[in-house]
Amino acid sequence: MAVVKLKDYVFSPAVSVGFDAATEEIKATFVGTRTNLYLVPGRREVEEGFWKSVLSNTVTMESITLGDKSIPEVVQSMLLAPDTTLESLDAFFRRLQETWSSTKIVAIQDLKNLNVSAFCGGSMAFRKQGDLVYTPFMLSLGKAYKNDIKNFYAPIAAELKNKR
């Protein structure tokens, strides 16, 4: 059966996850389910070696596309497809992680706390079991999506908080 937005998943095509060395914002595609958080940055820094990066004083960035489509377009069309299930969605992101190592997959069951804010642009941070501090996951959720993401994860955040 097809996945249902706000019941099975939440989606934001352009969340902010940080800044590169040139202080340009790095955007990512976010999909969250009740069991996993999936984050795919559209660009990443190319590791060229310490000396080359120091001596050249430049940072090389690379982008990802699948065929002629961007990641947000591919993910959005997959979420709208009638044959997409939570299992096929998870399999897609795991395959993507093999080729695009910047892809992040976080299992909700591994978290001790989850903090989702809708203040200003919204943000998400979590603490894994054994961690002392929160790990910032997304710096801005996107104005149009922040309340959906906060409301979707509110019961999960409360459940994690009560487990302590």
ChimeraX commands (.cxc) that place a marker at each C-alpha (Angstrom):
marker #1 position 0.00,0.00,0.00 radius 0.5
marker #1 position 1.23,3.51,-0.82 radius 0.5
marker #1 position 2.79,5.62,1.91 radius 0.5
marker #1 position 0.67,8.50,3.21 radius 0.5
marker #1 position 2.14,11.93,3.94 radius 0.5
marker #1 position 1.90,13.00,7.61 radius 0.5
marker #1 position 0.77,9.50,8.57 radius 0.5
marker #1 position 3.71,7.38,7.41 radius 0.5
marker #1 position 6.27,10.08,6.62 radius 0.5
marker #1 position 7.19,13.76,6.52 radius 0.5
marker #1 position 9.19,15.37,3.73 radius 0.5
marker #1 position 11.13,18.56,3.17 radius 0.5
marker #1 position 12.97,19.02,-0.13 radius 0.5
marker #1 position 15.41,21.67,1.11 radius 0.5
marker #1 position 16.48,21.68,4.74 radius 0.5
marker #1 position 19.62,23.51,5.80 radius 0.5
marker #1 position 22.35,21.29,7.26 radius 0.5
marker #1 position 25.26,23.71,7.47 radius 0.5
marker #1 position 27.68,25.82,5.50 radius 0.5
marker #1 position 30.65,24.93,3.35 radius 0.5
marker #1 position 34.08,26.56,3.57 radius 0.5
marker #1 position 32.91,29.38,1.27 radius 0.5
marker #1 position 30.02,30.01,3.72 radius 0.5
marker #1 position 27.43,28.87,1.21 radius 0.5
marker #1 position 24.45,27.09,2.73 radius 0.5
marker #1 position 24.34,23.33,2.21 radius 0.5
marker #1 position 20.82,22.10,1.49 radius 0.5
marker #1 position 19.61,18.54,1.90 radius 0.5
marker #1 position 16.49,16.51,1.26 radius 0.5
marker #1 position 14.83,15.15,4.41 radius 0.5
marker #1 position 12.39,12.27,4.76 radius 0.5
marker #1 position 11.32,11.11,8.18 radius 0.5
marker #1 position 9.32,8.04,9.09 radius 0.5
marker #1 position 8.25,6.79,12.51 radius 0.5
marker #1 position 11.36,4.56,12.58 radius 0.5
marker #1 position 14.09,6.45,10.68 radius 0.5
marker #1 position 15.41,9.87,9.75 radius 0.5
marker #1 position 16.84,10.12,6.20 radius 0.5
marker #1 position 18.94,13.08,5.10 radius 0.5
marker #1 position 20.60,13.47,1.68 radius 0.5
marker #1 position 22.81,16.54,1.19 radius 0.5
marker #1 position 22.75,17.81,-2.38 radius 0.5
marker #1 position 26.45,18.77,-2.25 radius 0.5
marker #1 position 29.47,17.55,-0.35 radius 0.5
marker #1 position 33.09,18.47,0.06 radius 0.5
marker #1 position 35.53,16.38,-1.98 radius 0.5
marker #1 position 38.37,15.05,0.13 radius 0.5
marker #1 position 41.51,16.05,-1.74 radius 0.5
marker #1 position 44.01,15.52,1.03 radius 0.5
marker #1 position 45.21,17.83,3.76 radius 0.5
marker #1 position 48.21,19.38,1.97 radius 0.5
marker #1 position 46.38,20.05,-1.28 radius 0.5
marker #1 position 43.52,21.78,0.53 radius 0.5
marker #1 position 45.91,23.86,2.68 radius 0.5
marker #1 position 48.24,24.84,-0.15 radius 0.5
marker #1 position 45.53,25.60,-2.71 radius 0.5
marker #1 position 43.26,27.32,-0.15 radius 0.5
marker #1 position 40.22,26.03,-2.06 radius 0.5
marker #1 position 37.48,23.55,-1.38 radius 0.5
marker #1 position 36.06,21.38,-4.13 radius 0.5
marker #1 position 32.38,20.53,-3.89 radius 0.5
marker #1 position 30.47,17.89,-5.83 radius 0.5
marker #1 position 26.72,17.51,-6.41 radius 0.5
marker #1 position 24.49,14.52,-6.94 radius 0.5
marker #1 position 21.77,13.89,-9.50 radius 0.5
marker #1 position 20.09,10.65,-10.52 radius 0.5
marker #1 position 19.80,10.70,-14.27 radius 0.5
marker #1 position 18.55,14.15,-15.15 radius 0.5
marker #1 position 16.67,14.64,-11.86 radius 0.5
marker #1 position 17.83,16.19,-8.60 radius 0.5
marker #1 position 17.52,14.27,-5.33 radius 0.5
marker #1 position 14.44,16.25,-4.16 radius 0.5
marker #1 position 12.69,15.47,-7.47 radius 0.5
marker #1 position 13.54,11.76,-7.29 radius 0.5
marker #1 position 12.46,11.44,-3.66 radius 0.5
marker #1 position 9.24,13.39,-4.19 radius 0.5
marker #1 position 8.23,11.29,-7.19 radius 0.5
marker #1 position 9.01,8.13,-5.22 radius 0.5
marker #1 position 6.86,9.29,-2.29 radius 0.5
marker #1 position 3.95,9.97,-4.66 radius 0.5
marker #1 position 4.23,6.62,-6.47 radius 0.5
marker #1 position 1.37,4.26,-5.57 radius 0.5
marker #1 position 3.67,1.25,-5.13 radius 0.5
marker #1 position 6.07,2.89,-2.64 radius 0.5
marker #1 position 6.11,1.24,0.79 radius 0.5
marker #1 position 8.11,2.07,3.90 radius 0.5
marker #1 position 10.31,-0.94,3.12 radius 0.5
marker #1 position 11.04,0.19,-0.46 radius 0.5
marker #1 position 11.72,3.73,0.80 radius 0.5
marker #1 position 14.23,2.40,3.34 radius 0.5
marker #1 position 15.88,0.20,0.69 radius 0.5
marker #1 position 16.21,3.22,-1.64 radius 0.5
marker #1 position 18.01,5.32,0.98 radius 0.5
marker #1 position 20.29,2.44,1.99 radius 0.5
marker #1 position 21.30,1.89,-1.66 radius 0.5
marker #1 position 21.83,5.63,-2.06 radius 0.5
marker #1 position 24.03,5.66,1.05 radius 0.5
marker #1 position 26.32,3.09,-0.61 radius 0.5
marker #1 position 27.04,5.44,-3.54 radius 0.5
marker #1 position 26.58,8.84,-1.85 radius 0.5
marker #1 position 28.24,8.41,1.55 radius 0.5
marker #1 position 26.97,11.79,2.78 radius 0.5
marker #1 position 23.51,10.23,3.09 radius 0.5
marker #1 position 22.57,9.99,6.77 radius 0.5
marker #1 position 20.22,7.37,8.17 radius 0.5
marker #1 position 19.37,7.58,11.86 radius 0.5
marker #1 position 17.23,4.93,13.56 radius 0.5
marker #1 position 14.75,6.40,16.05 radius 0.5
marker #1 position 15.29,3.38,18.33 radius 0.5
marker #1 position 18.95,4.47,18.80 radius 0.5
marker #1 position 17.93,7.87,20.17 radius 0.5
marker #1 position 17.72,8.93,23.79 radius 0.5
marker #1 position 16.15,12.32,23.01 radius 0.5
marker #1 position 14.74,14.10,19.97 radius 0.5
marker #1 position 14.24,17.85,19.90 radius 0.5
marker #1 position 12.26,19.42,17.04 radius 0.5
marker #1 position 11.63,23.15,17.08 radius 0.5
marker #1 position 9.38,25.19,14.82 radius 0.5
marker #1 position 10.79,28.50,16.07 radius 0.5
marker #1 position 11.95,30.75,13.21 radius 0.5
marker #1 position 13.04,28.30,10.47 radius 0.5
marker #1 position 12.78,25.28,12.76 radius 0.5
marker #1 position 15.53,22.84,13.69 radius 0.5
marker #1 position 16.12,19.25,14.73 radius 0.5
marker #1 position 18.69,17.82,17.13 radius 0.5
marker #1 position 18.98,14.46,18.85 radius 0.5
marker #1 position 20.96,12.63,21.49 radius 0.5
marker #1 position 21.88,9.01,20.95 radius 0.5
marker #1 position 22.12,6.51,23.79 radius 0.5
marker #1 position 25.29,7.28,25.77 radius 0.5
marker #1 position 25.81,10.78,24.30 radius 0.5
marker #1 position 26.12,13.69,26.69 radius 0.5
marker #1 position 25.24,16.44,24.23 radius 0.5
marker #1 position 22.76,16.92,21.42 radius 0.5
marker #1 position 23.85,16.45,17.80 radius 0.5
marker #1 position 22.42,19.14,15.50 radius 0.5
marker #1 position 20.82,17.32,12.58 radius 0.5
marker #1 position 19.10,20.09,10.64 radius 0.5
marker #1 position 19.57,23.83,11.13 radius 0.5
marker #1 position 16.46,24.91,9.25 radius 0.5
marker #1 position 13.51,22.68,8.35 radius 0.5
marker #1 position 12.01,24.95,5.72 radius 0.5
marker #1 position 9.27,27.44,6.45 radius 0.5
marker #1 position 6.53,25.47,4.70 radius 0.5
marker #1 position 7.46,22.15,6.38 radius 0.5
marker #1 position 8.62,22.96,9.93 radius 0.5
marker #1 position 5.22,22.59,11.63 radius 0.5
marker #1 position 4.47,19.30,9.84 radius 0.5
marker #1 position 7.83,17.89,10.96 radius 0.5
marker #1 position 7.41,19.13,14.54 radius 0.5
marker #1 position 3.86,17.72,14.81 radius 0.5
marker #1 position 4.84,14.40,13.22 radius 0.5
marker #1 position 7.66,13.85,15.72 radius 0.5
marker #1 position 5.98,15.35,18.83 radius 0.5
marker #1 position 4.60,11.97,20.07 radius 0.5
marker #1 position 7.95,10.25,19.41 radius 0.5
marker #1 position 9.91,12.99,21.19 radius 0.5
marker #1 position 7.53,12.75,24.17 radius 0.5
marker #1 position 7.87,8.96,24.25 radius 0.5
marker #1 position 11.68,9.17,24.20 radius 0.5
marker #1 position 11.58,11.80,26.96 radius 0.5
marker #1 position 9.37,9.57,29.14 radius 0.5
marker #1 position 11.72,6.57,28.71 radius 0.5
marker #1 position 14.45,8.31,30.70 radius 0.5
marker link #1:1,2 radius 0.2
marker link #1:2,3 radius 0.2
marker link #1:3,4 radius 0.2
marker link #1:4,5 radius 0.2
marker link #1:5,6 radius 0.2
marker link #1:6,7 radius 0.2
marker link #1:7,8 radius 0.2
marker link #1:8,9 radius 0.2
marker link #1:9,10 radius 0.2
marker link #1:10,11 radius 0.2
marker link #1:11,12 radius 0.2
marker link #1:12,13 radius 0.2
marker link #1:13,14 radius 0.2
marker link #1:14,15 radius 0.2
marker link #1:15,16 radius 0.2
marker link #1:16,17 radius 0.2
marker link #1:17,18 radius 0.2
marker link #1:18,19 radius 0.2
marker link #1:19,20 radius 0.2
marker link #1:20,21 radius 0.2
marker link #1:21,22 radius 0.2
marker link #1:22,23 radius 0.2
marker link #1:23,24 radius 0.2
marker link #1:24,25 radius 0.2
marker link #1:25,26 radius 0.2
marker link #1:26,27 radius 0.2
marker link #1:27,28 radius 0.2
marker link #1:28,29 radius 0.2
marker link #1:29,30 radius 0.2
marker link #1:30,31 radius 0.2
marker link #1:31,32 radius 0.2
marker link #1:32,33 radius 0.2
marker link #1:33,34 radius 0.2
marker link #1:34,35 radius 0.2
marker link #1:35,36 radius 0.2
marker link #1:36,37 radius 0.2
marker link #1:37,38 radius 0.2
marker link #1:38,39 radius 0.2
marker link #1:39,40 radius 0.2
marker link #1:40,41 radius 0.2
marker link #1:41,42 radius 0.2
marker link #1:42,43 radius 0.2
marker link #1:43,44 radius 0.2
marker link #1:44,45 radius 0.2
marker link #1:45,46 radius 0.2
marker link #1:46,47 radius 0.2
marker link #1:47,48 radius 0.2
marker link #1:48,49 radius 0.2
marker link #1:49,50 radius 0.2
marker link #1:50,51 radius 0.2
marker link #1:51,52 radius 0.2
marker link #1:52,53 radius 0.2
marker link #1:53,54 radius 0.2
marker link #1:54,55 radius 0.2
marker link #1:55,56 radius 0.2
marker link #1:56,57 radius 0.2
marker link #1:57,58 radius 0.2
marker link #1:58,59 radius 0.2
marker link #1:59,60 radius 0.2
marker link #1:60,61 radius 0.2
marker link #1:61,62 radius 0.2
marker link #1:62,63 radius 0.2
marker link #1:63,64 radius 0.2
marker link #1:64,65 radius 0.2
marker link #1:65,66 radius 0.2
marker link #1:66,67 radius 0.2
marker link #1:67,68 radius 0.2
marker link #1:68,69 radius 0.2
marker link #1:69,70 radius 0.2
marker link #1:70,71 radius 0.2
marker link #1:71,72 radius 0.2
marker link #1:72,73 radius 0.2
marker link #1:73,74 radius 0.2
marker link #1:74,75 radius 0.2
marker link #1:75,76 radius 0.2
marker link #1:76,77 radius 0.2
marker link #1:77,78 radius 0.2
marker link #1:78,79 radius 0.2
marker link #1:79,80 radius 0.2
marker link #1:80,81 radius 0.2
marker link #1:81,82 radius 0.2
marker link #1:82,83 radius 0.2
marker link #1:83,84 radius 0.2
marker link #1:84,85 radius 0.2
marker link #1:85,86 radius 0.2
marker link #1:86,87 radius 0.2
marker link #1:87,88 radius 0.2
marker link #1:88,89 radius 0.2
marker link #1:89,90 radius 0.2
marker link #1:90,91 radius 0.2
marker link #1:91,92 radius 0.2
marker link #1:92,93 radius 0.2
marker link #1:93,94 radius 0.2
marker link #1:94,95 radius 0.2
marker link #1:95,96 radius 0.2
marker link #1:96,97 radius 0.2
marker link #1:97,98 radius 0.2
marker link #1:98,99 radius 0.2
marker link #1:99,100 radius 0.2
marker link #1:100,101 radius 0.2
marker link #1:101,102 radius 0.2
marker link #1:102,103 radius 0.2
marker link #1:103,104 radius 0.2
marker link #1:104,105 radius 0.2
marker link #1:105,106 radius 0.2
marker link #1:106,107 radius 0.2
marker link #1:107,108 radius 0.2
marker link #1:108,109 radius 0.2
marker link #1:109,110 radius 0.2
marker link #1:110,111 radius 0.2
marker link #1:111,112 radius 0.2
marker link #1:112,113 radius 0.2
marker link #1:113,114 radius 0.2
marker link #1:114,115 radius 0.2
marker link #1:115,116 radius 0.2
marker link #1:116,117 radius 0.2
marker link #1:117,118 radius 0.2
marker link #1:118,119 radius 0.2
marker link #1:119,120 radius 0.2
marker link #1:120,121 radius 0.2
marker link #1:121,122 radius 0.2
marker link #1:122,123 radius 0.2
marker link #1:123,124 radius 0.2
marker link #1:124,125 radius 0.2
marker link #1:125,126 radius 0.2
marker link #1:126,127 radius 0.2
marker link #1:127,128 radius 0.2
marker link #1:128,129 radius 0.2
marker link #1:129,130 radius 0.2
marker link #1:130,131 radius 0.2
marker link #1:131,132 radius 0.2
marker link #1:132,133 radius 0.2
marker link #1:133,134 radius 0.2
marker link #1:134,135 radius 0.2
marker link #1:135,136 radius 0.2
marker link #1:136,137 radius 0.2
marker link #1:137,138 radius 0.2
marker link #1:138,139 radius 0.2
marker link #1:139,140 radius 0.2
marker link #1:140,141 radius 0.2
marker link #1:141,142 radius 0.2
marker link #1:142,143 radius 0.2
marker link #1:143,144 radius 0.2
marker link #1:144,145 radius 0.2
marker link #1:145,146 radius 0.2
marker link #1:146,147 radius 0.2
marker link #1:147,148 radius 0.2
marker link #1:148,149 radius 0.2
marker link #1:149,150 radius 0.2
marker link #1:150,151 radius 0.2
marker link #1:151,152 radius 0.2
marker link #1:152,153 radius 0.2
marker link #1:153,154 radius 0.2
marker link #1:154,155 radius 0.2
marker link #1:155,156 radius 0.2
marker link #1:156,157 radius 0.2
marker link #1:157,158 radius 0.2
marker link #1:158,159 radius 0.2
marker link #1:159,160 radius 0.2
marker link #1:160,161 radius 0.2
marker link #1:161,162 radius 0.2
marker link #1:162,163 radius 0.2
marker link #1:163,164 radius 0.2
view
